[in-house]
Amino acid sequence: MVDPFWQKLQQLGIAGKPLGADHYQAGSSLMEYVNYLGCSPSLRSGDIESTLRIHRFDQPAAMGGDSVDAIRYPVCKHRLADASDLLRAYPARTTWQCPECGNQGTLDQINWRKSAGFAQLFLEISAIFPKEAIPTDKLLAVLHELCGCDWTWFYSRASD
């Protein structure tokens, strides 16, 4: 039986054929739900070469951390060199301390510059370069309808 999440995404043409557990080929309508800001992705047999993957966690988790832009500590503005390490340690570690000045705070105070997210459910759309696409309000509304919560987005390296 198909998960209701994937079933809805397939009905809308956002997801195509299954590739594995919680991993699907992108559907032919994905481009209606994602605004591409640069050149369009290559098309193959009417389907986008991207894939979609769901990451599910029992408790809030952190993903991302690889940013095109420099991520800085709040207040002191020193460069945060260990962003990926901080995210991997979440939720066991929710605080940070700047090694240059000793300033301290919590992870939610950091401006992640669209390079990280904190949730129990993530939808990864792969084979899109950072800053070349953003989800439409239409896609975020579909996800809200499916899960009953607001969605946001960030750029990260693919999990493959």
Number of C-alpha atoms within 10 A of each C-alpha: 4 9 8 10 14 21 14 16 21 21 12 17 18 24 26 24 12 17 12 9 8 15 20 22 22 25 23 20 19 21 19 15 18 18 15 17 10 10 8 13 15 10 11 9 7 10 18 22 17 19 21 21 24 16 15 14 12 8 10 13 20 19 21 21 24 19 19 13 10 12 22 18 21 17 11 13 10 16 15 18 14 12 20 16 10 19 21 15 13 16 15 10 12 13 15 19 13 18 12 9 9 10 14 16 16 12 19 10 13 15 13 21 15 20 21 20 20 17 15 13 16 19 15 20 20 18 14 19 13 16 14 14 17 17 18 14 14 12 18 18 15 17 19 13 11 14 12 10 10 10 17 11 15 19 25 22 17 13 10 5
